[in-house]
Amino acid sequence: MPLGNAGKLSRFVISSHLTGRAMNLWQWFLLGVITFAPSVASGQPLPPRIRQAVDRACQYLKTAGVREASAALPHSHRLGLNSLVLLALHKAEAVHPTDTLVRELLASIRQDARHPGIPTDYAAPYAVAVAITVLSEVDPQGSAAEIQHLHNILVELQMPHGGFSCKQGPGGTKQQGGDTSMTQYGALAFWALDQSGAGISHTSWQNLASWLIRTQDSSGGYVYEPARQGVEISPSLGTTAAALSALYICQARAKLKQQNKPPEEAPHPALEKVHPPGVPRKLGPISLPVDQLAQAAQRAEQWMTEQWKEADFSFEKIEQKEKYLYYFLYSLERYYSFRELVDPKSQEDQLWYKQGVSYLLKHQRPNGSWELPRSHLVGSPRPAPTAFAVLFLVRGTRKMLQKVPPASGKLIGGRGLPPLGSPLELKDGQVRVKPLKGPADQLLKIVGNPNDPRFYQALAALEEMSQEPDPRMLSKLERQLRQLAQSNSPEAKVAAIKTLVATGKMDVVPLLIRLLEDPHPQVMLAARNALRRLSRRMEGFGLPDHPSPEQRRRAIQRWKQWFQTVRPDVARELTSP
């Protein structure tokens, strides 16, 4: 079934009518399942109106949404919908890995992933890709065997020319020329597998890039089935956004390669080593036609810009020509997120997000869900469009990309995607920012200036310093670290906290307690974790990851009381300005 193609949709609806079949859950799922008004600053809390909309949507997904997704048949459609719902809840930080709901969804996903009918179903590329994505993020170790199994299916679904297709279509015919919609999810799953350590062959990446370059329409846009013969098909916003996300995924993967090493010739897939489930494999250098990918992306963006202008940048007008609006919104978010990773300056353009937020806030239903606006699809199950809307609002793809680890293997959070102007390297199978070399006091000065182009490299060096602390050196830097922990940069604060706690000195406790009041969640969590480490109280005083104002106030008071009992000589600092 097409995504964003009116002609083929008409044929499918007519076919459904002639054969006496109604539009049901699995057909709706095929419309695009995968993986503010002000703009959302990376690492910052969502503005209240957006947070409220997301919370309402997540409440729907946890109840009616889960029930509808779990009742879907056949297994591939249940696999896809459950994975999509869990991915949205996870990105919205609406669930914890230990929640009963999460455990139940994971059990269902793992069970359905093993069903023998999955590889041959029409929905397989979508379901397999989103299942790989969510398992790799939520439960990579516990689901290692299932991830490997889905990895094998995904490789089978990539055709020799590089595009993705199901093994059979609604009419029993395989899409020999490839499918742009399915290919975007194949690309996303490739990325997830490489980042998780499961790995994708060089040949598979190269074939994917080649297919994306070769199948671009002369107008610059992309169509649903590029090789379909005998049918007049025009590019659509949905399929062009899908292709752009895949184009930028390929560019990002090519840029994340080992520095100063020539690319190795990719071995034949049959000769590649088989890695047992759960055992990380190192990512090798990869050579992709970056210039051609960039040219294809530029032409596609020009086509998209023209379409945006025609619609006056209004999603109300776009929905008149783009039937699968929520699928399109999440494709758009994914495309822009990977574009930001490749070109950090592109973060400045947030009009697409502001307009999307405005549309979603206006069209959310009273029960927290969203539905397709088209009359012939009214009444269709809501988990998929609601999950797509949540992933758009919380910038789900950007959150995934912010987990690219720096030198220490820990996460850099709070400011945005690490700019690729800073050298990246692969070490022990992980992509990380290459730490800056130099005197420690100079590194701290750079970390104190987030506008310095070497900021992320210096931050990576500071993170690395906290992992292998030199007590004598850190003692000399304590004053600078304390100043840094009270700076305006959230990520600098976090790095300073981690380095201060590495000294093991209880004198820093008053500062850490004050930082529990910091408005930036990542700073509050870093301070809480540091206090737990210093006090050897692994549960602390009950401060959760997302505390209410009262929970935060109560935890701060209890930490103060504790410190007054263990260090009364220093506790007076707790009342210092």
C-alpha positions as CSV (number, residue, x, y, z in Angstrom):
1,M,0.0,0.0,0.0
2,P,1.4,3.4,-0.9
3,L,2.5,6.2,1.4
4,G,1.5,9.5,0.1
5,N,0.4,8.3,-3.4
6,A,-3.3,9.1,-4.2
7,G,-3.4,7.0,-7.3
8,K,-2.3,3.7,-5.7
9,L,-4.4,4.4,-2.6
10,S,-7.5,4.6,-4.8
11,R,-6.7,1.2,-6.4
12,F,-6.2,-0.3,-3.0
13,V,-9.5,1.0,-1.6
14,I,-11.4,-0.1,-4.7
15,S,-9.7,-3.6,-4.5
16,S,-10.7,-3.8,-0.8
17,H,-14.3,-2.9,-1.7
18,L,-14.5,-5.5,-4.5
19,T,-13.1,-8.3,-2.3
20,G,-15.4,-7.3,0.6
21,R,-12.6,-6.3,2.9
22,A,-12.9,-3.2,5.1
23,M,-10.0,-1.0,6.1
24,N,-8.7,-2.7,9.2
25,L,-5.9,-2.2,11.7
26,W,-3.1,-3.9,9.7
27,Q,-4.0,-1.9,6.5
28,W,-3.9,1.3,8.5
29,F,-0.6,0.3,10.0
30,L,0.9,0.1,6.5
31,L,0.3,3.8,6.1
32,G,3.7,4.3,7.7
33,V,4.6,2.4,10.8
34,I,8.4,2.3,11.8
35,T,10.7,3.2,14.0
36,F,7.5,25.0,20.1
37,A,5.1,26.5,18.9
38,P,8.5,27.8,20.3
39,S,11.3,25.5,19.0
40,V,12.5,22.8,21.3
41,A,16.0,23.6,22.5
42,S,18.0,20.4,22.8
43,G,18.1,19.1,26.4
44,Q,15.6,21.6,27.6
45,P,12.1,20.7,29.0
46,L,9.2,20.9,26.6
47,P,7.2,24.1,26.8
48,P,4.1,23.5,29.0
49,R,1.5,23.4,26.2
50,I,3.5,20.8,24.3
51,R,4.3,18.8,27.5
52,Q,0.6,18.7,28.3
53,A,-0.3,17.5,24.8
54,V,2.4,14.8,25.0
55,D,1.3,13.7,28.4
56,R,-2.3,13.3,27.3
57,A,-1.3,11.4,24.2
58,C,0.9,9.1,26.3
59,Q,-1.9,8.4,28.7
60,Y,-4.0,7.4,25.7
61,L,-1.2,5.2,24.4
62,K,-0.7,3.5,27.7
63,T,-4.4,2.5,27.9
64,A,-6.5,2.3,24.7
65,G,-3.5,2.6,22.4
66,V,-1.8,-0.5,23.9
67,R,-5.1,-2.5,23.9
68,E,-5.6,-1.7,20.2
69,A,-2.0,-2.4,19.2
70,S,-1.8,-5.6,21.2
71,A,-5.0,-6.9,19.5
72,A,-3.7,-6.4,16.0
73,L,-3.4,-9.4,13.7
74,P,-1.3,-10.8,12.0
75,H,1.8,-11.0,14.1
76,S,3.8,-8.5,11.9
77,H,1.3,-5.8,12.4
78,R,1.1,-6.3,16.2
79,L,4.9,-6.4,16.2
80,G,5.1,-3.0,14.4
81,L,2.3,-1.3,16.4
82,N,3.6,-2.4,19.8
83,S,7.1,-1.4,18.9
84,L,5.9,2.0,17.7
85,V,3.9,2.6,20.8
86,L,6.8,1.7,23.1
87,L,9.2,3.8,21.1
88,A,6.9,6.9,21.5
89,L,6.4,6.3,25.2
90,H,10.2,5.8,25.6
91,K,11.1,9.0,23.7
92,A,8.5,11.0,25.7
93,E,10.0,9.7,28.9
94,A,6.6,8.5,29.9
95,V,7.7,5.1,31.1
96,H,10.6,3.5,32.9
97,P,12.4,0.3,31.8
98,T,11.2,-1.4,34.9
99,D,7.5,-0.6,34.5
100,T,5.2,-3.5,34.1
101,L,3.8,-2.0,30.9
102,V,7.3,-1.9,29.4
103,R,8.1,-5.5,30.4
104,E,4.8,-6.7,28.9
105,L,5.4,-4.8,25.6
106,L,8.9,-6.1,25.4
107,A,7.8,-9.6,25.9
108,S,5.2,-9.3,23.2
109,I,7.7,-7.7,20.8
110,R,10.3,-10.4,21.4
111,Q,7.7,-13.2,20.9
112,D,6.3,-11.7,17.7
113,A,9.8,-11.1,16.3
114,R,10.3,-14.9,16.3
115,H,7.0,-15.7,14.5
116,P,7.8,-17.6,11.2
117,G,5.3,-15.5,9.2
118,I,7.1,-12.2,9.8
119,P,9.6,-12.3,6.9
120,T,7.0,-12.9,4.2
121,D,4.4,-10.4,5.3
122,Y,3.8,-7.1,3.4
123,A,4.4,-5.1,6.6
124,A,7.7,-6.8,7.4
125,P,10.0,-3.9,6.5
126,Y,8.2,-1.5,8.7
127,A,7.6,-3.9,11.6
128,V,11.2,-5.3,11.6
129,A,12.8,-1.8,11.4
130,V,10.8,-0.2,14.2
131,A,11.3,-3.3,16.4
132,I,15.0,-3.2,15.8
133,T,15.1,0.5,16.7
134,V,13.1,0.2,20.0
135,L,14.8,-3.0,21.2
136,S,18.2,-1.5,20.5
137,E,17.3,1.5,22.7
138,V,15.2,0.1,25.4
139,D,16.6,-3.5,26.0
140,P,19.7,-4.1,23.9
141,Q,21.1,-6.8,26.1
142,G,18.0,-8.6,27.1
143,S,16.8,-8.7,23.5
144,A,20.2,-9.4,21.8
145,A,19.0,-12.7,20.3
146,E,15.9,-11.1,18.9
147,I,17.8,-8.1,17.5
148,Q,20.1,-10.5,15.7
149,H,17.2,-12.5,14.3
150,L,15.5,-9.3,13.1
151,H,18.9,-8.2,11.7
152,N,18.9,-11.3,9.5
153,I,15.4,-10.6,8.3
154,L,16.2,-7.0,7.5
155,V,19.2,-8.1,5.3
156,E,16.9,-10.4,3.4
157,L,14.4,-7.6,2.8
158,Q,17.1,-5.4,1.1
159,M,17.0,-6.3,-2.6
160,P,20.2,-6.6,-4.7
161,H,19.8,-3.1,-6.1
162,G,19.9,-1.6,-2.6
163,G,16.3,-0.6,-2.0
164,F,13.9,-2.4,0.4
165,S,10.7,-4.2,-0.4
166,C,8.4,-6.7,1.1
167,K,8.5,-10.3,-0.2
168,Q,5.0,-10.0,-1.4
169,G,2.5,-7.2,-2.0
170,P,-1.2,-7.1,-1.3
171,G,-1.8,-8.8,-4.6
172,G,1.0,-11.4,-4.1
173,T,3.6,-9.6,-6.2
174,K,6.9,-8.5,-4.9
175,Q,7.9,-4.9,-5.5
176,Q,11.0,-5.7,-7.6
177,G,12.1,-2.1,-8.0
178,G,12.1,-1.2,-4.3
179,D,9.9,1.0,-2.2
180,T,10.9,4.5,-1.0
181,S,8.8,4.3,2.2
182,M,10.1,0.9,3.2
183,T,13.7,1.9,2.3
184,Q,13.6,4.9,4.7
185,Y,12.9,2.5,7.6
186,G,15.5,0.1,6.4
187,A,18.0,2.9,6.5
188,L,16.9,3.8,10.1
189,A,17.3,0.2,11.2
190,F,20.8,0.1,9.6
191,W,21.8,3.1,11.7
192,A,20.4,1.6,14.9
193,L,22.2,-1.7,14.3
194,D,25.5,0.0,13.6
195,Q,25.2,2.2,16.7
196,S,24.2,-0.7,18.9
197,G,27.3,-2.7,17.7
198,A,25.3,-5.4,15.7
199,G,26.7,-3.9,12.5
200,I,25.6,-3.8,8.8
201,S,28.0,-4.7,6.0
202,H,29.7,-2.1,3.9
203,T,28.0,-3.6,0.8
204,S,24.6,-3.1,2.2
205,W,25.3,0.6,3.0
206,Q,26.8,1.1,-0.4
207,N,23.9,-0.5,-2.2
208,L,21.4,1.6,-0.2
209,A,23.2,4.8,-1.1
210,S,23.4,3.9,-4.8
211,W,19.6,3.1,-4.9
212,L,18.7,6.5,-3.3
213,I,20.8,8.3,-5.8
214,R,19.6,6.3,-8.8
215,T,15.9,6.5,-8.1
216,Q,15.5,10.2,-7.7
217,D,12.8,11.7,-9.9
218,S,13.9,14.2,-12.6
219,S,12.0,16.9,-10.6
220,G,14.1,16.3,-7.5
221,G,11.4,14.6,-5.5
222,Y,10.8,10.9,-4.9
223,V,8.0,8.6,-5.8
224,Y,6.6,5.6,-3.8
225,E,7.7,2.9,-6.2
226,P,10.4,4.3,-8.6
227,A,10.5,1.3,-10.9
228,R,6.7,0.8,-11.3
229,Q,5.8,0.5,-15.0
230,G,2.8,1.7,-16.8
231,V,1.5,4.0,-14.1
232,E,1.7,7.8,-13.9
233,I,3.1,8.5,-10.5
234,S,4.3,11.9,-9.1
235,P,6.6,12.6,-6.2
236,S,4.9,13.4,-2.9
237,L,5.9,15.2,0.3
238,G,5.7,12.0,2.3
239,T,8.0,9.9,0.0
240,T,10.4,12.8,-0.6
241,A,10.8,13.4,3.2
242,A,11.3,9.6,3.5
243,A,14.0,9.6,1.0
244,L,15.7,12.7,2.5
245,S,15.8,11.0,5.9
246,A,17.6,8.0,4.2
247,L,19.9,10.3,2.3
248,Y,21.0,12.1,5.4
249,I,21.4,8.8,7.3
250,C,23.8,7.6,4.7
251,Q,25.7,10.9,4.8
252,A,25.9,10.7,8.6
253,R,27.2,7.2,8.5
254,A,29.9,8.1,6.0
255,K,31.1,11.0,8.2
256,L,31.3,8.8,11.3
257,K,34.3,6.9,10.1
258,Q,37.8,6.4,11.5
259,Q,40.0,9.4,11.0
260,N,43.0,9.3,8.6
261,K,42.5,5.7,7.6
262,P,41.7,4.7,4.0
263,P,38.5,2.8,3.5
264,E,38.9,-0.9,3.2
265,E,37.3,-2.9,0.4
266,A,34.1,-4.4,1.7
267,P,34.2,-8.2,1.7
268,H,31.6,-10.3,0.0
269,P,28.6,-10.7,2.5
270,A,29.2,-14.5,2.5
271,L,32.7,-13.9,3.7
272,E,31.9,-11.6,6.6
273,K,32.4,-12.9,10.1
274,V,29.3,-14.0,12.0
275,H,29.0,-12.3,15.3
276,P,27.1,-14.1,18.1
277,P,24.1,-12.3,19.7
278,G,25.1,-9.8,22.3
279,V,28.8,-9.6,21.3
280,P,29.6,-6.1,20.0
281,R,31.4,-5.8,16.7
282,K,33.7,-2.9,15.8
283,L,32.5,-0.5,13.1
284,G,35.0,-0.3,10.3
285,P,35.5,2.7,8.0
286,I,33.0,3.0,5.3
287,S,33.2,4.7,1.9
288,L,29.9,6.2,0.5
289,P,29.4,8.6,-2.4
290,V,29.0,11.6,-0.1
291,D,29.1,14.2,-2.8
292,Q,26.4,12.5,-4.8
293,L,24.3,11.9,-1.7
294,A,24.6,15.7,-0.9
295,Q,23.6,16.7,-4.4
296,A,20.5,14.4,-4.3
297,A,19.5,15.8,-0.9
298,Q,19.9,19.4,-2.2
299,R,17.7,18.7,-5.2
300,A,15.1,17.0,-3.0
301,E,15.1,19.9,-0.6
302,Q,14.6,22.3,-3.4
303,W,11.5,20.3,-4.5
304,M,10.3,20.3,-0.9
305,T,10.7,24.0,-0.6
306,E,8.6,24.7,-3.6
307,Q,5.8,22.5,-2.2
308,W,6.0,24.2,1.1
309,K,5.7,27.6,-0.5
310,E,2.7,26.4,-2.5
311,A,1.0,25.4,0.8
312,D,2.1,28.7,2.5
313,F,3.9,26.6,5.1
314,S,0.5,25.4,6.5
315,F,-0.1,21.9,7.5
316,E,-3.8,22.5,7.1
317,K,-3.1,23.0,3.4
318,I,-0.6,20.2,3.2
319,E,-3.2,17.7,4.5
320,Q,-5.3,18.4,1.4
321,K,-2.6,16.8,-0.8
322,E,-0.8,14.6,1.8
323,K,-3.2,11.9,3.0
324,Y,-0.8,10.3,5.4
325,L,0.0,13.4,7.4
326,Y,1.2,11.9,10.7
327,Y,3.5,9.5,8.8
328,F,4.8,12.5,7.0
329,L,5.3,14.5,10.2
330,Y,7.6,11.8,11.7
331,S,9.5,11.4,8.4
332,L,10.0,15.2,8.4
333,E,11.3,15.1,12.0
334,R,13.7,12.3,11.2
335,Y,14.9,14.0,8.0
336,Y,15.7,17.3,9.8
337,S,17.3,15.5,12.8
338,F,19.8,13.7,10.6
339,R,20.3,16.8,8.6
340,E,21.3,18.6,11.8
341,L,23.8,15.9,12.5
342,V,25.4,16.3,9.1
343,D,25.1,20.1,9.1
344,P,24.6,21.6,12.6
345,K,23.9,25.1,11.2
346,S,20.6,23.8,9.9
347,Q,19.3,23.7,13.4
348,E,18.5,27.4,13.0
349,D,15.5,26.7,10.7
350,Q,12.7,25.6,13.0
351,L,9.7,26.8,11.0
352,W,8.7,23.2,10.0
353,Y,8.6,22.3,13.7
354,K,6.6,25.3,14.8
355,Q,4.0,24.8,12.1
356,G,3.7,21.1,13.0
357,V,3.3,21.9,16.7
358,S,0.6,24.4,15.9
359,Y,-1.3,21.9,13.7
360,L,-1.0,19.1,16.3
361,L,-2.1,21.1,19.3
362,K,-5.2,22.3,17.3
363,H,-6.2,18.7,16.2
364,Q,-5.6,16.6,19.3
365,R,-8.8,14.8,20.3
366,P,-10.3,15.0,23.8
367,N,-9.0,11.6,24.7
368,G,-5.4,12.6,23.8
369,S,-5.2,10.8,20.5
370,W,-4.9,12.0,16.9
371,E,-6.7,10.6,13.9
372,L,-6.3,10.9,10.1
373,P,-8.3,13.8,8.8
374,R,-9.6,11.9,5.7
375,S,-13.3,10.9,5.9
376,H,-12.8,7.5,4.4
377,L,-10.3,6.6,7.1
378,V,-12.2,8.1,10.1
379,G,-12.6,5.5,12.8
380,S,-9.3,3.7,12.0
381,P,-7.3,2.7,15.0
382,R,-5.4,5.6,16.6
383,P,-2.2,4.2,18.1
384,A,-0.1,4.8,15.0
385,P,-0.9,8.5,14.2
386,T,-0.8,9.3,17.9
387,A,2.6,7.7,18.3
388,F,3.9,9.5,15.2
389,A,2.6,12.8,16.7
390,V,4.4,12.2,20.0
391,L,7.6,11.3,18.2
392,F,7.4,14.5,16.3
393,L,6.6,16.7,19.3
394,V,9.4,15.4,21.5
395,R,11.9,15.3,18.6
396,G,12.3,11.5,19.0
397,T,15.1,11.1,16.3
398,R,17.1,14.0,17.7
399,K,17.0,12.3,21.1
400,M,18.4,9.1,19.6
401,L,21.2,11.0,17.9
402,Q,22.2,12.9,21.1
403,K,23.3,9.5,22.4
404,V,26.4,9.5,20.2
405,P,28.9,9.0,23.0
406,P,32.0,11.2,23.6
407,A,35.4,10.0,24.5
408,S,34.5,8.6,27.9
409,G,31.6,6.5,26.5
410,K,29.2,8.6,28.6
411,L,26.6,10.8,27.0
412,I,26.8,14.5,26.2
413,G,23.4,16.0,26.8
414,G,21.9,19.4,26.9
415,R,23.1,21.6,24.1
416,G,22.4,19.8,20.9
417,L,24.0,17.5,18.5
418,P,27.8,17.4,18.6
419,P,28.9,19.3,15.4
420,L,30.7,17.3,12.9
421,G,33.2,20.1,12.5
422,S,34.7,18.5,15.7
423,P,36.5,15.3,14.8
424,L,34.7,12.1,15.4
425,E,36.3,8.7,15.7
426,L,35.4,5.1,16.2
427,K,36.8,3.3,19.1
428,D,35.7,-0.1,20.5
429,G,32.8,-0.1,18.2
430,Q,31.4,3.2,19.4
431,V,31.2,6.6,17.7
432,R,32.7,9.3,19.9
433,V,33.9,12.9,19.9
434,K,37.7,12.9,19.6
435,P,39.0,14.5,22.9
436,L,41.0,17.7,22.7
437,K,44.6,17.5,23.9
438,G,46.2,20.2,26.0
439,P,46.8,21.5,29.5
440,A,43.8,20.8,31.8
441,D,43.3,24.4,32.8
442,Q,43.1,25.4,29.1
443,L,40.5,22.7,28.5
444,L,38.4,24.0,31.4
445,K,38.5,27.5,29.8
446,I,37.2,26.1,26.5
447,V,34.4,24.1,28.3
448,G,33.4,27.4,30.0
449,N,32.7,28.9,26.5
450,P,30.0,26.9,24.7
451,N,30.5,29.0,21.6
452,D,34.1,27.9,21.2
453,P,34.2,25.5,18.2
454,R,36.4,23.2,20.2
455,F,33.7,23.0,23.0
456,Y,32.6,19.4,22.4
457,Q,36.2,18.1,22.1
458,A,37.2,19.8,25.3
459,L,34.0,18.5,27.0
460,A,35.0,15.0,25.8
461,A,38.4,15.4,27.3
462,L,36.9,16.5,30.6
463,E,34.6,13.5,30.7
464,E,37.6,11.3,30.0
465,M,39.4,13.0,32.8
466,S,36.6,12.1,35.3
467,Q,36.9,8.5,34.3
468,E,40.6,8.2,35.1
469,P,41.1,10.9,37.8
470,D,44.4,12.2,38.9
471,P,43.7,13.4,42.5
472,R,46.6,15.7,42.6
473,M,45.8,17.4,39.3
474,L,42.0,17.6,40.1
475,S,42.8,19.2,43.5
476,K,44.6,22.0,41.7
477,L,41.6,22.5,39.3
478,E,38.9,22.4,42.0
479,R,38.3,26.1,42.1
480,Q,37.8,26.2,38.3
481,L,35.6,23.1,38.4
482,R,33.4,24.7,41.0
483,Q,33.0,27.8,38.9
484,L,32.2,25.7,35.9
485,A,29.6,23.8,37.8
486,Q,27.8,27.1,38.4
487,S,28.1,28.4,34.8
488,N,25.3,28.9,32.3
489,S,26.1,25.8,30.2
490,P,24.1,22.7,31.3
491,E,26.5,20.3,29.7
492,A,29.5,22.1,31.2
493,K,27.8,21.8,34.6
494,V,27.3,18.1,34.2
495,A,30.9,17.5,33.2
496,A,32.2,19.6,36.1
497,I,30.0,17.7,38.5
498,K,31.3,14.3,37.3
499,T,34.9,15.5,37.6
500,L,34.4,17.0,41.0
501,V,32.8,13.9,42.4
502,A,35.8,11.9,41.1
503,T,37.9,13.7,43.7
504,G,36.0,11.9,46.4
505,K,35.9,15.1,48.6
506,M,32.9,15.6,50.8
507,D,33.5,19.3,50.7
508,V,31.7,19.5,47.3
509,V,28.4,18.2,48.8
510,P,26.9,21.7,49.6
511,L,27.4,22.7,46.0
512,L,25.8,19.5,44.8
513,I,22.8,20.0,47.0
514,R,22.3,23.5,45.6
515,L,22.5,22.1,42.1
516,L,19.5,19.8,42.9
517,E,17.5,23.0,42.4
518,D,19.0,23.6,38.9
519,P,16.2,24.0,36.2
520,H,18.0,21.8,33.7
521,P,17.0,18.2,34.3
522,Q,20.4,16.7,33.3
523,V,22.2,18.9,35.8
524,M,19.8,18.0,38.6
525,L,20.2,14.3,37.8
526,A,24.0,14.6,37.7
527,A,24.0,16.3,41.1
528,R,21.7,13.6,42.5
529,N,23.9,10.8,41.2
530,A,27.0,12.4,42.5
531,L,25.5,12.7,46.0
532,R,24.5,9.1,45.9
533,R,28.1,8.1,44.9
534,L,29.7,10.2,47.6
535,S,27.3,9.2,50.3
536,R,27.3,5.6,49.2
537,R,23.5,5.8,49.4
538,M,22.6,4.3,46.1
539,E,18.9,5.1,46.5
540,G,19.5,8.6,47.8
541,F,16.5,10.2,49.3
542,G,13.8,9.2,46.8
543,L,14.4,11.9,44.2
544,P,13.0,10.4,40.9
545,D,14.2,11.2,37.4
546,H,11.1,13.5,36.8
547,P,10.3,14.9,40.3
548,S,7.5,17.1,41.2
549,P,8.4,20.4,42.9
550,E,7.4,18.9,46.3
551,Q,9.5,15.7,45.7
552,R,12.5,17.9,44.8
553,R,12.0,20.1,47.9
554,R,11.6,17.1,50.2
555,A,14.8,15.4,48.8
556,I,16.9,18.6,49.1
557,Q,15.8,19.0,52.8
558,R,16.7,15.4,53.6
559,W,20.1,15.7,51.9
560,K,20.8,18.8,54.0
561,Q,19.8,16.9,57.2
562,W,22.0,14.0,56.3
563,F,25.1,16.2,55.6
564,Q,24.6,18.1,58.8
565,T,25.0,14.9,60.7
566,V,28.2,13.7,58.9
567,R,30.0,17.0,58.3
568,P,28.7,19.7,60.7
569,D,31.9,21.6,60.2
570,V,31.1,22.1,56.5
571,A,27.3,22.1,56.7
572,R,27.2,25.9,57.2
573,E,27.9,26.2,53.5
574,L,24.4,25.0,52.8
575,T,23.0,28.4,53.8
576,S,25.7,30.3,51.9
577,P,24.6,32.3,48.8
